[in-house]
């Protein structure tokens, strides 16, 4: 029988030193991982934590994101590797050491040459954002698209209240929104995943308010959200919606952390998932059933896509973990780097 791996305790000196040492030994001895494959990253993170001291063991979002900030010459593969190891460390703190104040960095998503980290708005941030959306006053009147401002107020309310993708919202046809029955038919969805979502009281109010304001502005009856322009049948483009999104962020005092770290418009959907899971975790019954219902509601391909949102908030994780009958799949993800060098 081989001797257990013992980490050199002199290598780590930050407030997380003991936790990092414990993590390294746990991965090596319990998970069978090669310590040398992740020690350099943990060593760099320990030094980074020296400049972000905390009075107790925790893992703050700002500390993690500043460490993972993608440099101008850093390869996507390197960024993904660092993110994966720090995510594994966060999961270890939460699942094994039961530390509550832990930010679990979500998986870096790579599309083409872009790598980014999903951002979750706090309850206060989303409230401020929607307040600015409802009360936004443009500096000038847009004669070519007179209905654009009215659209934005309802669009961003729908993004958060229904957890829809921005493409699903802007592609909605007038006939697909049934305010009387309180349902939305999503026929143009990712992976051709047609579904129906319900309309909450706050969203219904926003829709009625929008329709009342747009009686004389809509140029066609094709799209539910109509810019008031004859161009492209009044379709609201992603580019225009994003322009307004950045204005709303600034007005709400929410910092845009730069390319790769958002917030992005799609992060409103992720925030809907996290906040919904928080509410569902407080309801009686099997949390796995609630999780499945949310997965169907959001149009995910599988429940595993929805499960990933469990890691996006320290508020939720401990309570939800205790309610899950089987969370070995989450704990096993602590060893996700076991297969070797992630740069390969």
C-alpha positions as CSV (number, residue, x, y, z in Angstrom):
1,X,0.0,0.0,0.0
2,X,1.4,3.4,-1.0
3,X,2.0,6.1,1.6
4,X,-0.6,8.8,1.8
5,X,0.3,12.1,0.1
6,X,1.3,14.8,2.5
7,X,1.3,18.4,1.3
8,X,4.2,20.7,2.0
9,X,2.6,23.1,4.5
10,X,5.2,25.8,4.0
11,X,3.9,26.4,0.5
12,X,0.7,28.1,1.6
13,X,0.4,31.1,3.9
14,X,-2.9,32.9,3.2
15,X,-6.0,32.8,5.4
16,X,-7.1,29.8,3.3
17,X,-3.8,27.9,3.8
18,X,-5.1,25.1,6.0
19,X,-8.1,24.6,3.7
20,X,-6.0,24.5,0.6
21,X,-3.7,21.9,2.2
22,X,-6.6,19.8,3.2
23,X,-8.1,20.1,-0.3
24,X,-4.8,19.1,-2.0
25,X,-4.4,16.0,0.3
26,X,-8.1,15.1,-0.1
27,X,-7.9,15.1,-3.9
28,X,-4.6,13.2,-3.9
29,X,-5.5,10.6,-1.2
30,X,-9.3,10.1,-1.7
31,X,-9.7,11.1,-5.3
32,X,-6.5,9.6,-6.6
33,X,-5.5,12.8,-8.4
34,X,-2.0,13.8,-9.2
35,X,-1.2,16.7,-6.8
36,X,1.4,18.2,-9.2
37,X,-1.4,18.7,-11.8
38,X,-3.2,21.4,-9.7
39,X,-0.7,22.5,-7.0
40,X,0.7,25.4,-9.2
41,X,-2.8,26.9,-9.6
42,X,-3.5,26.5,-5.9
43,X,-0.2,28.1,-5.1
44,X,-1.0,31.1,-7.3
45,X,-4.4,31.4,-5.8
46,X,-2.9,31.3,-2.2
47,X,-0.7,34.3,-3.1
48,X,-3.6,36.1,-4.7
49,X,-5.6,35.6,-1.4
50,X,-2.8,37.4,0.4
51,X,-4.0,40.6,-1.3
52,X,-7.6,39.8,-0.5
53,X,-7.5,38.9,3.3
54,X,-10.6,37.7,5.1
55,X,-11.2,37.3,8.9
56,X,-12.5,33.8,8.5
57,X,-12.6,30.9,6.1
58,X,-14.7,31.8,3.1
59,X,-14.5,32.2,-0.7
60,X,-15.7,35.5,-1.9
61,X,-16.9,36.1,-5.4
62,X,-14.7,39.2,-6.0
63,X,-11.6,37.2,-4.8
64,X,-12.4,34.4,-7.2
65,X,-13.3,36.5,-10.2
66,X,-10.3,38.8,-9.9
67,X,-8.0,35.7,-9.8
68,X,-9.7,34.2,-12.9
69,X,-9.7,37.4,-14.8
70,X,-8.6,36.5,-18.3
71,X,-5.4,38.2,-19.4
72,X,-4.9,39.5,-22.9
73,X,-2.4,36.8,-23.7
74,X,-3.9,34.0,-21.7
75,X,-5.1,31.0,-23.6
76,X,-8.7,29.9,-23.3
77,X,-7.5,26.4,-22.2
78,X,-5.5,27.9,-19.4
79,X,-8.4,30.0,-18.2
80,X,-10.7,27.0,-18.3
81,X,-8.1,24.9,-16.3
82,X,-7.8,27.6,-13.6
83,X,-11.5,27.9,-13.4
84,X,-12.0,24.2,-13.1
85,X,-9.6,23.8,-10.2
86,X,-10.9,26.8,-8.2
87,X,-14.5,25.5,-8.8
88,X,-13.4,22.1,-7.5
89,X,-11.9,23.9,-4.4
90,X,-15.1,25.8,-3.8
91,X,-17.2,22.6,-4.0
92,X,-14.8,21.0,-1.5
93,X,-15.2,23.8,0.9
94,X,-19.0,23.6,0.6
95,X,-19.6,19.9,0.4
96,X,-16.8,18.5,2.6
97,X,-15.8,21.2,5.0
98,X,-19.3,22.6,5.1
99,X,-18.2,26.3,4.8
100,X,-21.3,28.4,4.1
101,X,-19.8,31.6,2.7
102,X,-18.5,30.1,-0.5
103,X,-18.8,31.3,-4.1
104,X,-18.8,28.3,-6.5
105,X,-17.4,29.6,-9.8
106,X,-19.5,28.1,-12.6
107,X,-17.9,26.3,-15.5
108,X,-16.2,28.6,-18.0
109,X,-18.1,28.4,-21.2
110,X,-16.2,28.4,-24.4
111,X,-17.8,29.5,-27.7
112,X,-15.4,30.0,-30.6
113,X,-12.7,32.2,-29.2
114,X,-14.7,33.6,-26.3
115,X,-14.6,32.3,-22.8
116,X,-16.9,33.7,-20.1
117,X,-18.1,33.0,-16.6
118,X,-21.9,33.2,-15.9
119,X,-22.9,36.0,-13.5
120,X,-25.7,35.7,-10.9
121,X,-27.5,38.9,-9.9
122,X,-28.2,39.2,-6.2
123,X,-31.8,39.8,-5.2
124,X,-31.0,43.5,-4.6
125,X,-29.2,43.9,-7.9
126,X,-32.1,42.4,-9.9
127,X,-34.6,44.6,-8.0
128,X,-32.5,47.7,-8.9
129,X,-32.1,46.6,-12.5
130,X,-35.8,46.2,-13.0
131,X,-36.5,49.5,-11.2
132,X,-34.3,51.3,-13.7
133,X,-36.0,49.4,-16.6
134,X,-39.4,50.5,-15.5
135,X,-38.4,54.1,-14.9
136,X,-36.0,54.6,-17.8
137,X,-36.4,57.9,-19.7
138,X,-34.4,58.3,-22.9
139,X,-32.4,61.5,-23.5
140,X,-34.0,61.9,-26.9
141,X,-37.1,60.8,-28.7
142,X,-36.5,58.0,-31.2
143,X,-38.8,58.7,-34.2
144,X,-37.7,55.8,-36.2
145,X,-38.4,53.3,-33.5
146,X,-40.9,55.0,-31.2
147,X,-42.0,51.8,-29.4
148,X,-38.5,50.6,-28.5
149,X,-38.5,52.0,-24.9
150,X,-41.9,50.5,-24.2
151,X,-40.6,47.2,-25.5
152,X,-37.5,47.2,-23.2
153,X,-39.5,47.6,-20.0
154,X,-41.6,44.5,-20.7
155,X,-38.7,42.5,-22.3
156,X,-36.5,42.6,-19.3
157,X,-39.4,41.9,-17.0
158,X,-40.1,38.8,-19.1
159,X,-36.5,37.7,-19.1
160,X,-36.4,37.6,-15.3
161,X,-40.0,36.5,-14.5
162,X,-40.2,33.7,-17.1
163,X,-36.5,32.7,-17.3
164,X,-36.6,32.9,-21.1
165,X,-33.7,33.3,-23.5
166,X,-33.5,36.7,-25.1
167,X,-34.0,35.1,-28.6
168,X,-37.2,33.4,-27.3
169,X,-38.5,36.7,-26.1
170,X,-37.8,38.8,-29.2
171,X,-39.1,36.1,-31.5
172,X,-42.4,35.9,-29.7
173,X,-45.4,36.3,-32.1
174,X,-48.4,38.2,-30.9
175,X,-50.6,35.0,-31.1
176,X,-48.1,33.2,-28.8
177,X,-48.8,35.3,-25.8
178,X,-52.2,34.5,-24.1
179,X,-52.7,36.9,-21.3
180,X,-56.2,35.6,-20.6
181,X,-55.0,32.1,-20.0
182,X,-51.7,33.4,-18.6
183,X,-49.4,31.3,-20.8
184,X,-46.7,31.9,-23.4
185,X,-46.1,29.4,-26.2
186,X,-42.4,29.3,-27.0
187,X,-42.2,27.9,-30.6
188,X,-38.7,29.2,-31.5
189,X,-36.5,27.7,-28.8
190,X,-33.0,26.4,-28.6
191,X,-32.7,22.7,-29.7
192,X,-36.2,23.0,-31.2
193,X,-37.5,22.6,-27.6
194,X,-41.1,23.9,-27.9
195,X,-42.7,24.5,-24.5
196,X,-45.3,26.5,-22.6
197,X,-44.4,28.9,-19.7
198,X,-46.8,30.5,-17.3
199,X,-47.2,34.2,-16.8
200,X,-46.9,35.5,-13.2
201,X,-48.9,38.4,-11.8
202,X,-46.0,40.8,-12.1
203,X,-45.3,39.8,-15.7
204,X,-49.0,40.0,-16.6
205,X,-49.1,43.5,-15.3
206,X,-46.0,44.4,-17.3
207,X,-47.5,43.0,-20.5
208,X,-50.8,44.8,-20.0
209,X,-49.0,48.0,-19.3
210,X,-46.8,47.5,-22.4
211,X,-49.8,46.8,-24.7
212,X,-51.7,49.8,-23.4
213,X,-48.7,52.1,-24.2
214,X,-48.2,50.6,-27.7
215,X,-51.7,50.8,-29.1
216,X,-50.8,53.5,-31.5
217,X,-47.1,52.6,-32.0
218,X,-47.0,49.1,-33.4
219,X,-46.5,48.9,-37.2
220,X,-47.5,45.3,-37.6
221,X,-49.2,42.6,-35.6
222,X,-46.5,39.9,-36.2
223,X,-44.2,40.2,-33.2
224,X,-45.4,40.7,-29.7
225,X,-42.5,43.2,-29.2
226,X,-42.6,45.7,-32.0
227,X,-40.1,48.6,-32.4
228,X,-42.7,50.8,-34.1
229,X,-40.6,50.7,-37.3
230,X,-41.6,49.2,-40.6
231,X,-38.0,47.8,-40.9
232,X,-37.9,44.0,-40.5
233,X,-41.6,44.0,-39.4
234,X,-40.7,45.8,-36.2
235,X,-38.4,42.9,-34.9
236,X,-36.3,43.9,-31.9
237,X,-32.7,42.9,-32.5
238,X,-30.3,41.5,-29.9
239,X,-27.9,44.4,-30.5
240,X,-30.5,47.0,-29.7
241,X,-31.7,45.1,-26.6
242,X,-28.1,44.8,-25.4
243,X,-27.5,48.5,-25.8
244,X,-30.4,49.2,-23.5
245,X,-29.2,46.5,-21.1
246,X,-25.8,48.2,-20.6
247,X,-27.7,51.5,-19.9
248,X,-29.8,49.8,-17.3
249,X,-26.8,48.3,-15.7
250,X,-25.1,51.7,-15.4
251,X,-28.2,53.3,-14.0
252,X,-28.6,50.5,-11.4
253,X,-25.0,50.9,-10.3
254,X,-24.1,47.4,-11.4
255,X,-20.5,47.1,-12.6
256,X,-19.9,45.4,-15.9
257,X,-16.8,43.3,-15.1
258,X,-15.5,43.3,-18.6
259,X,-15.4,40.8,-21.5
260,X,-15.7,37.3,-20.3
261,X,-17.2,38.2,-16.9
262,X,-20.4,40.1,-17.7
263,X,-23.1,40.5,-16.6
264,X,-24.6,39.4,-19.9
265,X,-28.3,39.5,-20.8
266,X,-28.4,35.7,-20.7
267,X,-27.3,35.9,-17.0
268,X,-30.8,37.1,-16.2
269,X,-32.0,33.7,-17.2
270,X,-29.4,32.1,-14.9
271,X,-30.5,34.4,-12.1
272,X,-34.1,33.3,-12.6
273,X,-32.9,29.7,-12.2
274,X,-31.0,30.4,-9.0
275,X,-33.7,32.5,-7.4
276,X,-36.3,29.9,-8.4
277,X,-34.2,27.1,-6.8
278,X,-34.0,29.1,-3.6
279,X,-37.8,29.3,-3.4
280,X,-38.3,25.7,-4.4
281,X,-35.8,24.6,-1.7
282,X,-38.1,26.1,0.9
283,X,-41.2,24.2,-0.3
284,X,-42.3,20.9,1.1
285,X,-41.9,17.7,-1.0
286,X,-39.0,16.1,-2.9
287,X,-36.6,18.7,-4.1
288,X,-35.7,16.5,-7.0
289,X,-39.2,16.7,-8.3
290,X,-39.1,20.5,-8.0
291,X,-35.8,20.4,-9.8
292,X,-37.2,18.4,-12.7
293,X,-40.2,20.8,-13.0
294,X,-37.9,23.8,-13.2
295,X,-35.8,21.9,-15.8
296,X,-38.8,21.4,-18.0
297,X,-40.0,25.0,-17.5
298,X,-36.7,26.4,-18.6
299,X,-36.4,24.1,-21.6
300,X,-33.2,22.4,-20.6
301,X,-32.2,19.3,-22.4
302,X,-31.7,17.4,-19.1
303,X,-31.9,17.9,-15.4
304,X,-28.1,18.1,-15.2
305,X,-28.2,21.5,-16.9
306,X,-30.5,22.7,-14.2
307,X,-28.4,21.1,-11.4
308,X,-25.4,23.2,-12.4
309,X,-27.2,26.2,-11.1
310,X,-27.1,24.7,-7.6
311,X,-23.5,25.8,-7.4
312,X,-24.0,29.4,-8.3
313,X,-25.0,30.6,-4.9
314,X,-23.7,30.0,-1.4
315,X,-27.1,31.0,0.0
316,X,-28.8,28.0,-1.6
317,X,-26.2,25.3,-1.5
318,X,-26.2,24.0,2.1
319,X,-29.9,23.8,2.4
320,X,-30.4,22.1,-1.0
321,X,-27.5,19.7,-0.4
322,X,-29.2,18.4,2.8
323,X,-32.5,17.9,0.9
324,X,-31.0,16.0,-2.0
325,X,-31.3,12.2,-1.5
326,X,-28.2,11.6,-3.6
327,X,-25.6,14.3,-4.2
328,X,-22.6,12.1,-4.9
329,X,-22.6,13.4,-8.4
330,X,-21.8,16.9,-7.0
331,X,-19.2,15.6,-4.5
332,X,-17.5,13.5,-7.2
333,X,-17.1,16.7,-9.3
334,X,-14.4,17.7,-6.8
335,X,-12.3,15.2,-8.6
336,X,-13.1,16.5,-12.1
337,X,-9.5,17.1,-13.0
338,X,-8.5,13.5,-12.3
339,X,-8.4,12.6,-16.0
340,X,-5.2,14.6,-16.6
341,X,-4.1,17.8,-18.0
342,X,-7.0,19.9,-19.0
343,X,-4.9,21.9,-21.5
344,X,-4.7,18.9,-23.7
